[in-house]
Amino acid sequence: MTFLTDGGEEVRALTKLVTPEAEHVPDWFHITMRLTVLGQYARGVVHHDKAEGAHLLALLDSMKWLLWHGNQHRAGEEIAFLEDDVDGLAMDYPNLGELKRAAHKFAAYIASNAGGLINYGDRFRSGERISSCLAESTVNIVVSKRFAKRQQMQWTKRGAPPQQRAKRSQSRRSSS
């Protein structure tokens, strides 16, 4: 059995508890979400230092390619370079602190999920799932529709609203 998860520590622990021999794979969608955030910060750096921003963007592209192809060792090296490069930045970029935190959080995220990283490209080409985004988007649609004002059910402390109780008792009478 394979669990595709967001890579959170709690979820990894839960999957081990449920089925210890199962494979845990970090969801590709969650990896790329984190890379996208880093890319947005790097594009902000471009406005303050074109060369440094372009270097960071190239480093992020390289990391993404390496992670997609399951090259954990080289990806780890690139992530370490990213952390060092970001820590060495000295500029008047308003989001520099957020960029540094995001880079370090990404490094910690990849390190904590290293045992589950796979060759996503091979898995994708063989028709296997690499992401749970289909299930997540379905859940988000259902939940958002359910909580939309016109769809929302209203309950009293006693239970269902009076009109629903009336419908239930009416249907009971007609079925007897």
Biotite code that builds the C-alpha atoms (Angstrom):
import biotite.structure as struc

atoms = struc.array([
    struc.Atom([0.000, 0.000, 0.000], chain_id="A", res_id=1, res_name="MET", atom_name="CA", element="C"),
    struc.Atom([1.191, 3.507, -0.821], chain_id="A", res_id=2, res_name="THR", atom_name="CA", element="C"),
    struc.Atom([0.115, 6.646, 1.002], chain_id="A", res_id=3, res_name="PHE", atom_name="CA", element="C"),
    struc.Atom([0.366, 9.948, -0.880], chain_id="A", res_id=4, res_name="LEU", atom_name="CA", element="C"),
    struc.Atom([0.393, 12.692, 1.739], chain_id="A", res_id=5, res_name="THR", atom_name="CA", element="C"),
    struc.Atom([1.290, 16.327, 2.220], chain_id="A", res_id=6, res_name="ASP", atom_name="CA", element="C"),
    struc.Atom([4.430, 15.131, 4.011], chain_id="A", res_id=7, res_name="GLY", atom_name="CA", element="C"),
    struc.Atom([3.433, 16.432, 7.414], chain_id="A", res_id=8, res_name="GLY", atom_name="CA", element="C"),
    struc.Atom([4.950, 14.685, 10.409], chain_id="A", res_id=9, res_name="GLU", atom_name="CA", element="C"),
    struc.Atom([1.568, 13.813, 11.918], chain_id="A", res_id=10, res_name="GLU", atom_name="CA", element="C"),
    struc.Atom([0.322, 12.215, 8.702], chain_id="A", res_id=11, res_name="VAL", atom_name="CA", element="C"),
    struc.Atom([3.525, 10.200, 8.267], chain_id="A", res_id=12, res_name="ARG", atom_name="CA", element="C"),
    struc.Atom([3.185, 8.925, 11.839], chain_id="A", res_id=13, res_name="ALA", atom_name="CA", element="C"),
    struc.Atom([-0.467, 8.037, 11.239], chain_id="A", res_id=14, res_name="LEU", atom_name="CA", element="C"),
    struc.Atom([0.325, 6.056, 8.078], chain_id="A", res_id=15, res_name="THR", atom_name="CA", element="C"),
    struc.Atom([2.967, 4.072, 9.963], chain_id="A", res_id=16, res_name="LYS", atom_name="CA", element="C"),
    struc.Atom([0.480, 3.410, 12.739], chain_id="A", res_id=17, res_name="LEU", atom_name="CA", element="C"),
    struc.Atom([-2.245, 2.246, 10.330], chain_id="A", res_id=18, res_name="VAL", atom_name="CA", element="C"),
    struc.Atom([-0.047, 0.115, 8.087], chain_id="A", res_id=19, res_name="THR", atom_name="CA", element="C"),
    struc.Atom([3.619, -0.050, 9.169], chain_id="A", res_id=20, res_name="PRO", atom_name="CA", element="C"),
    struc.Atom([4.789, -1.796, 5.987], chain_id="A", res_id=21, res_name="GLU", atom_name="CA", element="C"),
    struc.Atom([3.131, 0.741, 3.665], chain_id="A", res_id=22, res_name="ALA", atom_name="CA", element="C"),
    struc.Atom([5.132, 3.124, 1.501], chain_id="A", res_id=23, res_name="GLU", atom_name="CA", element="C"),
    struc.Atom([4.846, 6.835, 2.308], chain_id="A", res_id=24, res_name="HIS", atom_name="CA", element="C"),
    struc.Atom([5.284, 9.182, -0.666], chain_id="A", res_id=25, res_name="VAL", atom_name="CA", element="C"),
    struc.Atom([5.167, 12.961, -0.375], chain_id="A", res_id=26, res_name="PRO", atom_name="CA", element="C"),
    struc.Atom([2.571, 14.326, -2.773], chain_id="A", res_id=27, res_name="ASP", atom_name="CA", element="C"),
    struc.Atom([4.190, 16.024, -5.801], chain_id="A", res_id=28, res_name="TRP", atom_name="CA", element="C"),
    struc.Atom([1.586, 18.785, -5.636], chain_id="A", res_id=29, res_name="PHE", atom_name="CA", element="C"),
    struc.Atom([2.741, 19.793, -2.142], chain_id="A", res_id=30, res_name="HIS", atom_name="CA", element="C"),
    struc.Atom([6.388, 19.800, -3.182], chain_id="A", res_id=31, res_name="ILE", atom_name="CA", element="C"),
    struc.Atom([5.666, 22.038, -6.163], chain_id="A", res_id=32, res_name="THR", atom_name="CA", element="C"),
    struc.Atom([3.499, 24.353, -4.066], chain_id="A", res_id=33, res_name="MET", atom_name="CA", element="C"),
    struc.Atom([6.490, 25.034, -1.852], chain_id="A", res_id=34, res_name="ARG", atom_name="CA", element="C"),
    struc.Atom([8.762, 25.503, -4.864], chain_id="A", res_id=35, res_name="LEU", atom_name="CA", element="C"),
    struc.Atom([6.228, 27.922, -6.360], chain_id="A", res_id=36, res_name="THR", atom_name="CA", element="C"),
    struc.Atom([6.307, 30.086, -3.237], chain_id="A", res_id=37, res_name="VAL", atom_name="CA", element="C"),
    struc.Atom([10.107, 30.122, -3.339], chain_id="A", res_id=38, res_name="LEU", atom_name="CA", element="C"),
    struc.Atom([9.936, 31.048, -7.027], chain_id="A", res_id=39, res_name="GLY", atom_name="CA", element="C"),
    struc.Atom([7.658, 33.998, -6.258], chain_id="A", res_id=40, res_name="GLN", atom_name="CA", element="C"),
    struc.Atom([10.127, 35.288, -3.690], chain_id="A", res_id=41, res_name="TYR", atom_name="CA", element="C"),
    struc.Atom([13.010, 34.774, -6.143], chain_id="A", res_id=42, res_name="ALA", atom_name="CA", element="C"),
    struc.Atom([11.137, 36.797, -8.785], chain_id="A", res_id=43, res_name="ARG", atom_name="CA", element="C"),
    struc.Atom([10.928, 39.555, -6.175], chain_id="A", res_id=44, res_name="GLY", atom_name="CA", element="C"),
    struc.Atom([14.707, 39.393, -5.766], chain_id="A", res_id=45, res_name="VAL", atom_name="CA", element="C"),
    struc.Atom([15.053, 39.955, -9.538], chain_id="A", res_id=46, res_name="VAL", atom_name="CA", element="C"),
    struc.Atom([13.675, 43.492, -9.060], chain_id="A", res_id=47, res_name="HIS", atom_name="CA", element="C"),
    struc.Atom([16.513, 44.285, -6.649], chain_id="A", res_id=48, res_name="HIS", atom_name="CA", element="C"),
    struc.Atom([19.356, 42.289, -8.218], chain_id="A", res_id=49, res_name="ASP", atom_name="CA", element="C"),
    struc.Atom([18.761, 40.722, -11.643], chain_id="A", res_id=50, res_name="LYS", atom_name="CA", element="C"),
    struc.Atom([21.768, 38.423, -11.547], chain_id="A", res_id=51, res_name="ALA", atom_name="CA", element="C"),
    struc.Atom([21.074, 37.104, -8.053], chain_id="A", res_id=52, res_name="GLU", atom_name="CA", element="C"),
    struc.Atom([17.371, 36.639, -8.792], chain_id="A", res_id=53, res_name="GLY", atom_name="CA", element="C"),
    struc.Atom([18.125, 34.795, -12.046], chain_id="A", res_id=54, res_name="ALA", atom_name="CA", element="C"),
    struc.Atom([20.598, 32.575, -10.161], chain_id="A", res_id=55, res_name="HIS", atom_name="CA", element="C"),
    struc.Atom([17.972, 31.698, -7.537], chain_id="A", res_id=56, res_name="LEU", atom_name="CA", element="C"),
    struc.Atom([15.356, 30.942, -10.212], chain_id="A", res_id=57, res_name="LEU", atom_name="CA", element="C"),
    struc.Atom([17.822, 28.675, -12.054], chain_id="A", res_id=58, res_name="ALA", atom_name="CA", element="C"),
    struc.Atom([18.640, 26.908, -8.785], chain_id="A", res_id=59, res_name="LEU", atom_name="CA", element="C"),
    struc.Atom([14.929, 26.343, -8.093], chain_id="A", res_id=60, res_name="LEU", atom_name="CA", element="C"),
    struc.Atom([14.385, 24.940, -11.607], chain_id="A", res_id=61, res_name="ASP", atom_name="CA", element="C"),
    struc.Atom([17.308, 22.592, -11.099], chain_id="A", res_id=62, res_name="SER", atom_name="CA", element="C"),
    struc.Atom([15.982, 21.449, -7.711], chain_id="A", res_id=63, res_name="MET", atom_name="CA", element="C"),
    struc.Atom([12.547, 20.791, -9.196], chain_id="A", res_id=64, res_name="LYS", atom_name="CA", element="C"),
    struc.Atom([14.029, 18.742, -12.045], chain_id="A", res_id=65, res_name="TRP", atom_name="CA", element="C"),
    struc.Atom([16.206, 16.740, -9.654], chain_id="A", res_id=66, res_name="LEU", atom_name="CA", element="C"),
    struc.Atom([13.321, 16.035, -7.279], chain_id="A", res_id=67, res_name="LEU", atom_name="CA", element="C"),
    struc.Atom([11.032, 15.040, -10.188], chain_id="A", res_id=68, res_name="TRP", atom_name="CA", element="C"),
    struc.Atom([13.638, 12.525, -11.332], chain_id="A", res_id=69, res_name="HIS", atom_name="CA", element="C"),
    struc.Atom([14.285, 11.160, -7.849], chain_id="A", res_id=70, res_name="GLY", atom_name="CA", element="C"),
    struc.Atom([17.862, 12.392, -7.552], chain_id="A", res_id=71, res_name="ASN", atom_name="CA", element="C"),
    struc.Atom([17.748, 13.041, -3.810], chain_id="A", res_id=72, res_name="GLN", atom_name="CA", element="C"),
    struc.Atom([21.479, 13.452, -3.304], chain_id="A", res_id=73, res_name="HIS", atom_name="CA", element="C"),
    struc.Atom([21.938, 16.180, -5.917], chain_id="A", res_id=74, res_name="ARG", atom_name="CA", element="C"),
    struc.Atom([18.640, 17.823, -4.935], chain_id="A", res_id=75, res_name="ALA", atom_name="CA", element="C"),
    struc.Atom([19.892, 17.947, -1.340], chain_id="A", res_id=76, res_name="GLY", atom_name="CA", element="C"),
    struc.Atom([23.103, 19.625, -2.486], chain_id="A", res_id=77, res_name="GLU", atom_name="CA", element="C"),
    struc.Atom([21.136, 22.195, -4.511], chain_id="A", res_id=78, res_name="GLU", atom_name="CA", element="C"),
    struc.Atom([18.864, 22.883, -1.527], chain_id="A", res_id=79, res_name="ILE", atom_name="CA", element="C"),
    struc.Atom([21.933, 23.483, 0.659], chain_id="A", res_id=80, res_name="ALA", atom_name="CA", element="C"),
    struc.Atom([23.288, 25.894, -1.998], chain_id="A", res_id=81, res_name="PHE", atom_name="CA", element="C"),
    struc.Atom([19.923, 27.680, -2.009], chain_id="A", res_id=82, res_name="LEU", atom_name="CA", element="C"),
    struc.Atom([19.988, 28.074, 1.777], chain_id="A", res_id=83, res_name="GLU", atom_name="CA", element="C"),
    struc.Atom([23.552, 29.413, 1.697], chain_id="A", res_id=84, res_name="ASP", atom_name="CA", element="C"),
    struc.Atom([22.809, 31.787, -1.193], chain_id="A", res_id=85, res_name="ASP", atom_name="CA", element="C"),
    struc.Atom([19.649, 33.116, 0.431], chain_id="A", res_id=86, res_name="VAL", atom_name="CA", element="C"),
    struc.Atom([21.391, 33.556, 3.794], chain_id="A", res_id=87, res_name="ASP", atom_name="CA", element="C"),
    struc.Atom([24.132, 35.536, 2.023], chain_id="A", res_id=88, res_name="GLY", atom_name="CA", element="C"),
    struc.Atom([21.726, 38.007, 0.420], chain_id="A", res_id=89, res_name="LEU", atom_name="CA", element="C"),
    struc.Atom([22.117, 41.575, 1.615], chain_id="A", res_id=90, res_name="ALA", atom_name="CA", element="C"),
    struc.Atom([19.668, 43.841, -0.152], chain_id="A", res_id=91, res_name="MET", atom_name="CA", element="C"),
    struc.Atom([16.699, 46.069, 0.450], chain_id="A", res_id=92, res_name="ASP", atom_name="CA", element="C"),
    struc.Atom([14.131, 43.411, -0.495], chain_id="A", res_id=93, res_name="TYR", atom_name="CA", element="C"),
    struc.Atom([11.080, 43.695, 1.798], chain_id="A", res_id=94, res_name="PRO", atom_name="CA", element="C"),
    struc.Atom([10.373, 39.939, 1.724], chain_id="A", res_id=95, res_name="ASN", atom_name="CA", element="C"),
    struc.Atom([13.941, 38.820, 2.343], chain_id="A", res_id=96, res_name="LEU", atom_name="CA", element="C"),
    struc.Atom([13.110, 37.431, 5.796], chain_id="A", res_id=97, res_name="GLY", atom_name="CA", element="C"),
    struc.Atom([10.176, 35.440, 4.388], chain_id="A", res_id=98, res_name="GLU", atom_name="CA", element="C"),
    struc.Atom([12.373, 34.107, 1.578], chain_id="A", res_id=99, res_name="LEU", atom_name="CA", element="C"),
    struc.Atom([14.972, 32.923, 4.081], chain_id="A", res_id=100, res_name="LYS", atom_name="CA", element="C"),
    struc.Atom([12.338, 31.254, 6.274], chain_id="A", res_id=101, res_name="ARG", atom_name="CA", element="C"),
    struc.Atom([10.689, 29.598, 3.261], chain_id="A", res_id=102, res_name="ALA", atom_name="CA", element="C"),
    struc.Atom([14.046, 28.280, 2.006], chain_id="A", res_id=103, res_name="ALA", atom_name="CA", element="C"),
    struc.Atom([14.894, 26.779, 5.407], chain_id="A", res_id=104, res_name="HIS", atom_name="CA", element="C"),
    struc.Atom([11.392, 25.318, 5.816], chain_id="A", res_id=105, res_name="LYS", atom_name="CA", element="C"),
    struc.Atom([11.656, 23.740, 2.360], chain_id="A", res_id=106, res_name="PHE", atom_name="CA", element="C"),
    struc.Atom([15.030, 22.221, 3.237], chain_id="A", res_id=107, res_name="ALA", atom_name="CA", element="C"),
    struc.Atom([13.592, 20.789, 6.467], chain_id="A", res_id=108, res_name="ALA", atom_name="CA", element="C"),
    struc.Atom([10.498, 19.501, 4.619], chain_id="A", res_id=109, res_name="TYR", atom_name="CA", element="C"),
    struc.Atom([12.572, 17.666, 1.995], chain_id="A", res_id=110, res_name="ILE", atom_name="CA", element="C"),
    struc.Atom([14.973, 16.294, 4.636], chain_id="A", res_id=111, res_name="ALA", atom_name="CA", element="C"),
    struc.Atom([12.127, 14.974, 6.793], chain_id="A", res_id=112, res_name="SER", atom_name="CA", element="C"),
    struc.Atom([10.501, 13.326, 3.760], chain_id="A", res_id=113, res_name="ASN", atom_name="CA", element="C"),
    struc.Atom([13.708, 12.032, 2.171], chain_id="A", res_id=114, res_name="ALA", atom_name="CA", element="C"),
    struc.Atom([12.784, 8.402, 2.864], chain_id="A", res_id=115, res_name="GLY", atom_name="CA", element="C"),
    struc.Atom([9.626, 8.726, 0.777], chain_id="A", res_id=116, res_name="GLY", atom_name="CA", element="C"),
    struc.Atom([10.934, 10.706, -2.186], chain_id="A", res_id=117, res_name="LEU", atom_name="CA", element="C"),
    struc.Atom([10.649, 8.729, -5.404], chain_id="A", res_id=118, res_name="ILE", atom_name="CA", element="C"),
    struc.Atom([11.274, 9.164, -9.101], chain_id="A", res_id=119, res_name="ASN", atom_name="CA", element="C"),
    struc.Atom([8.028, 10.993, -9.815], chain_id="A", res_id=120, res_name="TYR", atom_name="CA", element="C"),
    struc.Atom([8.739, 11.035, -13.556], chain_id="A", res_id=121, res_name="GLY", atom_name="CA", element="C"),
    struc.Atom([8.984, 7.235, -13.785], chain_id="A", res_id=122, res_name="ASP", atom_name="CA", element="C"),
    struc.Atom([5.938, 6.775, -11.624], chain_id="A", res_id=123, res_name="ARG", atom_name="CA", element="C"),
    struc.Atom([3.930, 9.268, -13.700], chain_id="A", res_id=124, res_name="PHE", atom_name="CA", element="C"),
    struc.Atom([4.962, 7.665, -17.011], chain_id="A", res_id=125, res_name="ARG", atom_name="CA", element="C"),
    struc.Atom([3.963, 4.230, -15.727], chain_id="A", res_id=126, res_name="SER", atom_name="CA", element="C"),
    struc.Atom([0.470, 5.542, -14.963], chain_id="A", res_id=127, res_name="GLY", atom_name="CA", element="C"),
    struc.Atom([0.768, 5.543, -11.180], chain_id="A", res_id=128, res_name="GLU", atom_name="CA", element="C"),
    struc.Atom([-0.467, 8.390, -9.004], chain_id="A", res_id=129, res_name="ARG", atom_name="CA", element="C"),
    struc.Atom([1.996, 11.043, -7.881], chain_id="A", res_id=130, res_name="ILE", atom_name="CA", element="C"),
    struc.Atom([-0.464, 13.434, -6.301], chain_id="A", res_id=131, res_name="SER", atom_name="CA", element="C"),
    struc.Atom([-3.638, 13.493, -4.295], chain_id="A", res_id=132, res_name="SER", atom_name="CA", element="C"),
    struc.Atom([-4.736, 16.797, -5.825], chain_id="A", res_id=133, res_name="CYS", atom_name="CA", element="C"),
    struc.Atom([-7.767, 15.203, -7.532], chain_id="A", res_id=134, res_name="LEU", atom_name="CA", element="C"),
    struc.Atom([-9.105, 13.950, -4.201], chain_id="A", res_id=135, res_name="ALA", atom_name="CA", element="C"),
    struc.Atom([-8.188, 17.188, -2.427], chain_id="A", res_id=136, res_name="GLU", atom_name="CA", element="C"),
    struc.Atom([-9.897, 19.375, -5.020], chain_id="A", res_id=137, res_name="SER", atom_name="CA", element="C"),
    struc.Atom([-13.021, 17.202, -4.836], chain_id="A", res_id=138, res_name="THR", atom_name="CA", element="C"),
    struc.Atom([-13.104, 17.537, -1.058], chain_id="A", res_id=139, res_name="VAL", atom_name="CA", element="C"),
    struc.Atom([-12.599, 21.305, -1.336], chain_id="A", res_id=140, res_name="ASN", atom_name="CA", element="C"),
    struc.Atom([-15.475, 21.598, -3.825], chain_id="A", res_id=141, res_name="ILE", atom_name="CA", element="C"),
    struc.Atom([-17.826, 19.531, -1.672], chain_id="A", res_id=142, res_name="VAL", atom_name="CA", element="C"),
    struc.Atom([-16.900, 21.376, 1.515], chain_id="A", res_id=143, res_name="VAL", atom_name="CA", element="C"),
    struc.Atom([-17.165, 24.831, -0.069], chain_id="A", res_id=144, res_name="SER", atom_name="CA", element="C"),
    struc.Atom([-20.528, 23.950, -1.625], chain_id="A", res_id=145, res_name="LYS", atom_name="CA", element="C"),
    struc.Atom([-21.761, 22.514, 1.651], chain_id="A", res_id=146, res_name="ARG", atom_name="CA", element="C"),
    struc.Atom([-20.831, 25.645, 3.557], chain_id="A", res_id=147, res_name="PHE", atom_name="CA", element="C"),
    struc.Atom([-22.193, 28.097, 0.986], chain_id="A", res_id=148, res_name="ALA", atom_name="CA", element="C"),
    struc.Atom([-25.033, 30.114, 2.538], chain_id="A", res_id=149, res_name="LYS", atom_name="CA", element="C"),
    struc.Atom([-27.769, 28.675, 0.340], chain_id="A", res_id=150, res_name="ARG", atom_name="CA", element="C"),
    struc.Atom([-26.614, 25.108, 1.036], chain_id="A", res_id=151, res_name="GLN", atom_name="CA", element="C"),
    struc.Atom([-25.976, 25.444, 4.746], chain_id="A", res_id=152, res_name="GLN", atom_name="CA", element="C"),
    struc.Atom([-28.171, 23.489, 7.126], chain_id="A", res_id=153, res_name="MET", atom_name="CA", element="C"),
    struc.Atom([-29.231, 25.203, 10.306], chain_id="A", res_id=154, res_name="GLN", atom_name="CA", element="C"),
    struc.Atom([-29.704, 23.359, 13.544], chain_id="A", res_id=155, res_name="TRP", atom_name="CA", element="C"),
    struc.Atom([-31.144, 24.309, 16.881], chain_id="A", res_id=156, res_name="THR", atom_name="CA", element="C"),
    struc.Atom([-29.963, 23.075, 20.258], chain_id="A", res_id=157, res_name="LYS", atom_name="CA", element="C"),
    struc.Atom([-32.815, 20.522, 20.137], chain_id="A", res_id=158, res_name="ARG", atom_name="CA", element="C"),
    struc.Atom([-31.815, 19.200, 16.702], chain_id="A", res_id=159, res_name="GLY", atom_name="CA", element="C"),
    struc.Atom([-33.252, 19.778, 13.234], chain_id="A", res_id=160, res_name="ALA", atom_name="CA", element="C"),
    struc.Atom([-35.217, 22.967, 12.524], chain_id="A", res_id=161, res_name="PRO", atom_name="CA", element="C"),
    struc.Atom([-39.035, 22.720, 12.900], chain_id="A", res_id=162, res_name="PRO", atom_name="CA", element="C"),
    struc.Atom([-39.711, 22.524, 9.133], chain_id="A", res_id=163, res_name="GLN", atom_name="CA", element="C"),
    struc.Atom([-37.383, 19.516, 8.822], chain_id="A", res_id=164, res_name="GLN", atom_name="CA", element="C"),
    struc.Atom([-39.008, 17.797, 11.800], chain_id="A", res_id=165, res_name="ARG", atom_name="CA", element="C"),
    struc.Atom([-42.389, 18.428, 10.199], chain_id="A", res_id=166, res_name="ALA", atom_name="CA", element="C"),
    struc.Atom([-41.231, 16.879, 6.914], chain_id="A", res_id=167, res_name="LYS", atom_name="CA", element="C"),
    struc.Atom([-39.903, 13.828, 8.738], chain_id="A", res_id=168, res_name="ARG", atom_name="CA", element="C"),
    struc.Atom([-43.100, 13.279, 10.717], chain_id="A", res_id=169, res_name="SER", atom_name="CA", element="C"),
    struc.Atom([-45.163, 13.814, 7.564], chain_id="A", res_id=170, res_name="GLN", atom_name="CA", element="C"),
    struc.Atom([-43.163, 11.187, 5.673], chain_id="A", res_id=171, res_name="SER", atom_name="CA", element="C"),
    struc.Atom([-43.568, 8.773, 8.610], chain_id="A", res_id=172, res_name="ARG", atom_name="CA", element="C"),
    struc.Atom([-47.361, 9.229, 8.588], chain_id="A", res_id=173, res_name="ARG", atom_name="CA", element="C"),
    struc.Atom([-47.615, 8.662, 4.841], chain_id="A", res_id=174, res_name="SER", atom_name="CA", element="C"),
    struc.Atom([-45.494, 5.500, 5.011], chain_id="A", res_id=175, res_name="SER", atom_name="CA", element="C"),
    struc.Atom([-47.670, 3.938, 7.774], chain_id="A", res_id=176, res_name="SER", atom_name="CA", element="C"),
])
